[in-house]
């Protein structure tokens, strides 16, 4: 068995198990394109030690029957790889092995690169997804979503996803509107599986914060279901925190995205109209397991809002001084760890405010 790795401290490497030098010669460049250094083995018995540890196993069709005979423990992410059209017997063997599918290398190279890149990510857990929606118009939900993204990026990799085509544009609010990178219009033209690394590398970024937004002046724009699902899935796999800015529009796709969020934050103003609007949001998302309120202003008591809305007030905050100036300058809403906005962000993220360096 040959072990090829330049980063021994990283997660276990993928396993390429084949005695077919021609097949191996095609698979190794794909691993290089995915920026992973695989373990290669030519004999099934020699590969048993790596079989269960590897994040993904690519098993050559030439050894599939032999591996099936020694019956290694069944595990996820095993793929049987053939040069060209796979014979029917190979599918039966793959089923016996518990392989996820048979991959015909011709025409599947790009897919395999994305698979290797995704399954060898060093993260051991999926990212946390926080949806932010305004209880009423002008509540400041988009601003708070940007602040959450900035705060999360100070403690890990984060991305803010703009699901409101009629909003001000998250890239503009964060000063990234002139930064090159993918926006929704480009993403909606892609097909197939989107890898976490491809999305992370393609987005406009500022340090650890990426933004998926809309091109300004591109005309009428709408969310495409397949693109939203792929983007959210790839973002979750490639970041510690994903913040989704949701429009208030009643829409089946928006409700689906909200349902995919681990936590849903309703931002509302502490007055009669704001509390009434938050109550309607509670009814709309009644089936969500984790919905909370960020209450702006101190005119009403948080306990009174909780009793009316019947949702927990996660945090109540005063308005942030000079917030409009920071947004106009493209600095984003979260300038420092001082002030009511930073404390509110730290509370929602569940991290000490001192961590928002």
C-alpha positions as CSV (number, residue, x, y, z in Angstrom):
1,X,0.0,0.0,0.0
2,X,1.3,3.5,-0.9
3,X,0.4,6.4,1.3
4,X,0.6,9.8,-0.3
5,X,0.0,12.7,2.0
6,X,1.5,16.1,2.4
7,X,-0.7,17.2,5.3
8,X,-0.6,14.5,8.0
9,X,-2.5,16.5,10.5
10,X,-5.6,16.7,8.4
11,X,-8.6,14.3,8.4
12,X,-8.1,10.7,7.0
13,X,-7.5,10.6,3.2
14,X,-9.8,9.1,0.6
15,X,-9.0,5.5,-0.4
16,X,-8.4,4.5,-4.0
17,X,-8.5,0.7,-4.2
18,X,-7.6,-0.7,-7.6
19,X,-4.9,-2.9,-9.3
20,X,-5.8,-1.3,-12.6
21,X,-2.9,1.1,-13.3
22,X,-4.8,2.7,-16.1
23,X,-7.8,3.4,-13.8
24,X,-5.5,4.7,-11.1
25,X,-3.8,6.9,-13.6
26,X,-7.1,8.6,-14.3
27,X,-8.2,8.8,-10.6
28,X,-5.1,10.4,-9.2
29,X,-5.4,13.6,-11.3
30,X,-9.0,13.9,-10.1
31,X,-7.8,13.7,-6.5
32,X,-5.2,16.4,-7.2
33,X,-7.8,18.6,-8.8
34,X,-9.8,18.2,-5.5
35,X,-6.7,19.1,-3.6
36,X,-6.6,15.9,-1.6
37,X,-3.8,13.3,-1.2
38,X,-5.3,9.9,-1.3
39,X,-4.2,6.5,0.1
40,X,-3.8,4.0,-2.8
41,X,-4.0,0.3,-2.4
42,X,-3.6,-2.5,-5.0
43,X,-4.7,-5.4,-2.7
44,X,-8.0,-5.6,-0.8
45,X,-6.5,-7.2,2.4
46,X,-3.9,-4.4,2.5
47,X,-6.7,-1.8,2.4
48,X,-8.8,-3.1,5.2
49,X,-7.1,-0.8,7.8
50,X,-8.0,2.3,5.7
51,X,-11.5,1.0,4.6
52,X,-13.4,2.3,7.6
53,X,-11.4,5.4,8.3
54,X,-11.4,6.9,4.8
55,X,-14.0,9.6,4.2
56,X,-14.7,8.1,0.8
57,X,-13.7,4.8,-1.0
58,X,-13.3,4.6,-4.7
59,X,-13.2,0.9,-5.5
60,X,-12.0,-0.1,-9.0
61,X,-14.3,-2.5,-10.9
62,X,-11.3,-4.8,-11.3
63,X,-11.3,-5.6,-7.5
64,X,-15.0,-5.4,-6.8
65,X,-15.6,-9.1,-6.7
66,X,-12.5,-9.8,-4.6
67,X,-13.5,-7.2,-2.1
68,X,-17.1,-8.6,-1.9
69,X,-15.6,-12.0,-1.1
70,X,-13.7,-10.8,2.0
71,X,-16.9,-8.8,3.0
72,X,-15.5,-5.7,4.8
73,X,-17.9,-3.9,7.0
74,X,-20.5,-1.9,5.2
75,X,-20.0,1.9,5.3
76,X,-21.3,5.0,3.5
77,X,-19.5,6.7,0.6
78,X,-18.2,3.7,-1.2
79,X,-18.3,4.0,-5.0
80,X,-17.4,1.4,-7.5
81,X,-15.6,3.0,-10.5
82,X,-15.4,1.6,-14.0
83,X,-13.7,2.9,-17.1
84,X,-16.6,2.8,-19.5
85,X,-20.1,1.3,-19.5
86,X,-20.4,-1.0,-16.4
87,X,-21.7,-4.6,-16.9
88,X,-24.8,-5.7,-15.2
89,X,-22.9,-8.1,-12.9
90,X,-21.0,-5.1,-11.5
91,X,-24.2,-3.5,-10.2
92,X,-25.1,-6.7,-8.3
93,X,-21.6,-6.8,-6.8
94,X,-21.9,-3.1,-5.8
95,X,-25.2,-3.9,-4.1
96,X,-23.6,-6.7,-2.2
97,X,-20.9,-4.4,-1.0
98,X,-23.4,-1.7,0.1
99,X,-21.8,0.7,-2.4
100,X,-23.8,3.9,-3.0
101,X,-23.5,3.6,-6.8
102,X,-21.4,2.5,-9.7
103,X,-19.6,5.4,-11.4
104,X,-18.7,5.2,-15.1
105,X,-15.6,7.4,-15.2
106,X,-16.2,8.6,-18.7
107,X,-18.4,11.7,-18.2
108,X,-18.2,11.6,-14.4
109,X,-14.8,13.3,-13.8
110,X,-16.1,16.7,-12.7
111,X,-18.6,15.0,-10.4
112,X,-15.9,12.9,-8.8
113,X,-13.7,16.0,-8.2
114,X,-16.6,17.7,-6.3
115,X,-17.3,14.5,-4.4
116,X,-13.7,14.1,-3.2
117,X,-13.5,17.8,-2.3
118,X,-16.7,17.7,-0.3
119,X,-16.2,14.4,1.6
120,X,-12.6,15.3,2.6
121,X,-13.5,18.6,4.1
122,X,-11.9,18.9,7.5
123,X,-15.0,19.9,9.3
124,X,-16.6,17.2,11.3
125,X,-20.0,18.8,11.7
126,X,-22.3,20.7,9.4
127,X,-22.6,24.4,9.8
128,X,-25.3,26.1,11.8
129,X,-27.9,27.9,9.7
130,X,-29.7,30.9,11.1
131,X,-32.6,32.5,9.2
132,X,-33.4,36.2,9.9
133,X,-36.7,37.7,8.9
134,X,-38.4,41.0,9.7
135,X,-41.5,41.0,11.8
136,X,-42.6,44.1,9.8
137,X,-41.1,46.3,7.2
138,X,-38.3,48.5,8.4
139,X,-37.5,46.3,11.4
140,X,-33.8,46.0,10.4
141,X,-33.7,42.3,9.7
142,X,-31.3,42.7,6.8
143,X,-29.0,44.8,8.9
144,X,-29.1,42.3,11.7
145,X,-28.4,39.4,9.3
146,X,-25.3,41.3,8.1
147,X,-24.2,41.9,11.6
148,X,-24.6,38.2,12.5
149,X,-22.5,37.3,9.5
150,X,-19.8,39.7,10.5
151,X,-19.8,38.4,14.1
152,X,-19.8,34.8,13.0
153,X,-16.8,35.4,10.7
154,X,-14.8,36.6,13.7
155,X,-15.0,33.2,15.3
156,X,-15.1,30.9,12.2
157,X,-16.0,30.7,8.5
158,X,-19.3,32.3,7.7
159,X,-21.5,33.2,4.8
160,X,-24.5,35.4,4.5
161,X,-27.1,34.4,1.8
162,X,-29.4,37.0,0.4
163,X,-32.8,35.5,-0.4
164,X,-34.6,38.8,-0.9
165,X,-34.2,40.1,-4.5
166,X,-36.0,43.3,-3.6
167,X,-33.7,44.1,-0.7
168,X,-30.8,46.6,-0.6
169,X,-28.2,43.9,-1.4
170,X,-26.1,42.3,1.3
171,X,-22.9,42.8,-0.7
172,X,-23.6,46.5,-0.9
173,X,-24.3,46.7,2.9
174,X,-21.0,44.9,3.5
175,X,-18.9,46.9,1.0
176,X,-18.5,43.9,-1.4
177,X,-20.5,45.1,-4.3
178,X,-17.4,45.7,-6.4
179,X,-15.7,42.4,-5.4
180,X,-15.6,39.8,-8.1
181,X,-17.4,36.5,-7.4
182,X,-20.6,34.5,-8.0
183,X,-24.0,36.1,-7.5
184,X,-27.4,34.4,-7.8
185,X,-27.7,34.9,-11.5
186,X,-24.5,32.9,-12.2
187,X,-25.5,30.2,-9.7
188,X,-28.9,29.8,-11.3
189,X,-27.2,28.9,-14.5
190,X,-25.3,26.0,-13.0
191,X,-26.6,22.4,-12.9
192,X,-25.8,19.4,-10.8
193,X,-24.2,19.1,-7.4
194,X,-22.5,22.1,-6.0
195,X,-19.4,21.4,-3.9
196,X,-18.8,23.3,-0.7
197,X,-15.3,24.3,-1.8
198,X,-16.5,25.5,-5.2
199,X,-19.1,27.8,-3.5
200,X,-16.7,29.0,-0.9
201,X,-14.0,29.9,-3.4
202,X,-16.4,31.5,-5.9
203,X,-18.2,34.0,-3.5
204,X,-17.2,37.6,-2.9
205,X,-15.4,37.5,0.4
206,X,-14.0,39.7,3.1
207,X,-11.7,37.6,5.2
208,X,-13.7,34.7,6.6
209,X,-17.1,36.1,5.5
210,X,-18.6,35.2,2.1
211,X,-21.7,36.8,0.6
212,X,-24.2,35.4,-1.9
213,X,-26.3,38.3,-3.2
214,X,-27.8,39.8,-6.4
215,X,-26.3,41.8,-9.2
216,X,-27.6,45.4,-8.8
217,X,-29.5,46.6,-11.9
218,X,-29.9,43.1,-13.5
219,X,-33.6,43.5,-13.8
220,X,-36.3,41.3,-12.3
221,X,-34.8,38.5,-10.3
222,X,-36.4,35.5,-8.6
223,X,-35.1,32.6,-6.5
224,X,-34.8,29.3,-8.3
225,X,-35.6,26.4,-6.1
226,X,-32.8,24.0,-7.3
227,X,-30.2,26.8,-6.9
228,X,-31.3,27.7,-3.4
229,X,-31.3,24.1,-2.2
230,X,-27.8,23.5,-3.7
231,X,-26.4,26.8,-2.4
232,X,-27.8,26.2,1.1
233,X,-26.5,22.6,1.3
234,X,-23.0,23.6,0.0
235,X,-22.9,26.6,2.3
236,X,-23.8,24.4,5.3
237,X,-21.0,21.9,4.4
238,X,-18.4,24.6,3.9
239,X,-18.9,27.1,6.7
240,X,-19.3,27.1,10.4
241,X,-22.2,29.6,10.3
242,X,-24.7,30.3,7.5
243,X,-26.9,33.4,7.9
244,X,-30.0,33.6,5.6
245,X,-31.7,36.9,5.0
246,X,-35.3,36.0,4.3
247,X,-38.0,38.2,2.7
248,X,-41.3,38.7,4.5
249,X,-43.2,37.7,1.3
250,X,-45.4,34.7,1.8
251,X,-43.8,32.2,-0.6
252,X,-43.6,28.4,-0.6
253,X,-39.8,28.5,-1.4
254,X,-39.1,31.0,1.3
255,X,-41.0,28.9,3.8
256,X,-39.0,25.9,2.7
257,X,-35.7,27.7,3.3
258,X,-36.9,28.8,6.7
259,X,-37.7,25.2,7.5
260,X,-34.2,24.2,6.6
261,X,-32.8,26.7,9.1
262,X,-31.6,25.4,12.5
263,X,-32.8,28.7,14.2
264,X,-35.2,31.4,12.9
265,X,-34.9,34.9,14.2
266,X,-37.7,37.4,13.9
267,X,-36.5,41.0,14.2
268,X,-39.2,43.4,15.3
269,X,-39.6,46.9,16.7
270,X,-40.9,47.2,20.2
271,X,-44.3,48.9,19.5
272,X,-47.8,47.8,18.8
273,X,-47.4,47.3,15.1
274,X,-44.1,45.5,15.5
275,X,-45.5,43.1,18.1
276,X,-48.6,42.5,16.0
277,X,-46.4,41.7,13.0
278,X,-44.2,39.3,15.0
279,X,-47.3,37.5,16.1
280,X,-48.3,36.9,12.5
281,X,-44.8,35.5,11.9
282,X,-45.2,33.1,14.8
283,X,-48.4,31.8,13.2
284,X,-46.7,31.5,9.8
285,X,-43.7,29.5,11.2
286,X,-45.6,27.6,13.9
287,X,-44.1,24.3,12.9
288,X,-40.5,25.4,13.3
289,X,-38.8,24.0,16.4
290,X,-36.6,27.1,17.2
291,X,-38.0,30.5,16.6
292,X,-37.0,33.6,18.7
293,X,-37.4,37.3,18.6
294,X,-34.8,40.0,18.6
295,X,-36.6,43.1,20.0
296,X,-35.4,46.5,19.0
297,X,-36.0,49.4,21.4
298,X,-36.9,49.6,25.1
299,X,-40.3,51.1,24.9
300,X,-42.0,47.8,25.9
301,X,-40.9,45.1,28.3
302,X,-39.6,41.8,26.8
303,X,-41.8,39.7,29.1
304,X,-44.9,41.5,27.8
305,X,-43.8,40.8,24.2
306,X,-43.3,37.2,25.0
307,X,-46.7,36.8,26.5
308,X,-48.4,38.4,23.4
309,X,-46.3,36.9,20.7
310,X,-45.8,33.5,22.5
311,X,-42.2,33.3,21.4
312,X,-39.0,33.8,23.5
313,X,-37.3,37.2,23.2
314,X,-33.7,36.1,22.6
315,X,-32.3,39.6,23.2
316,X,-33.7,43.1,23.5
317,X,-31.4,45.9,22.2
318,X,-31.2,49.6,21.9
319,X,-30.5,51.2,18.5
320,X,-26.9,51.3,17.5
321,X,-25.4,54.8,17.3
322,X,-24.1,55.9,13.9
323,X,-25.3,52.8,12.2
324,X,-26.5,54.5,9.0
325,X,-23.1,56.1,8.6
326,X,-21.3,52.8,8.8
327,X,-23.6,51.2,6.2
328,X,-23.3,54.2,3.8
329,X,-19.5,53.8,4.0
330,X,-19.8,50.1,3.2
331,X,-18.3,49.0,6.5
332,X,-21.1,46.8,7.5
333,X,-23.2,47.2,10.7
334,X,-20.8,45.5,13.2
335,X,-17.9,47.9,13.7
336,X,-16.6,46.7,17.0
337,X,-17.5,44.4,19.9
338,X,-18.8,47.4,21.8
339,X,-22.4,48.6,21.7
340,X,-25.9,47.0,21.7
341,X,-25.6,45.4,18.3
342,X,-22.5,43.5,19.2
343,X,-24.0,42.3,22.4
344,X,-27.2,41.2,20.6
345,X,-25.1,39.3,17.9
346,X,-23.0,37.6,20.6
347,X,-26.2,36.5,22.4
348,X,-27.8,35.0,19.2
349,X,-24.5,33.3,18.3
350,X,-24.0,32.0,21.8
351,X,-20.5,33.3,22.1
352,X,-18.9,35.8,24.5
353,X,-18.9,39.3,23.2
354,X,-15.1,39.4,23.8
355,X,-14.8,36.8,21.0
356,X,-16.0,39.4,18.5
357,X,-12.6,40.9,18.3
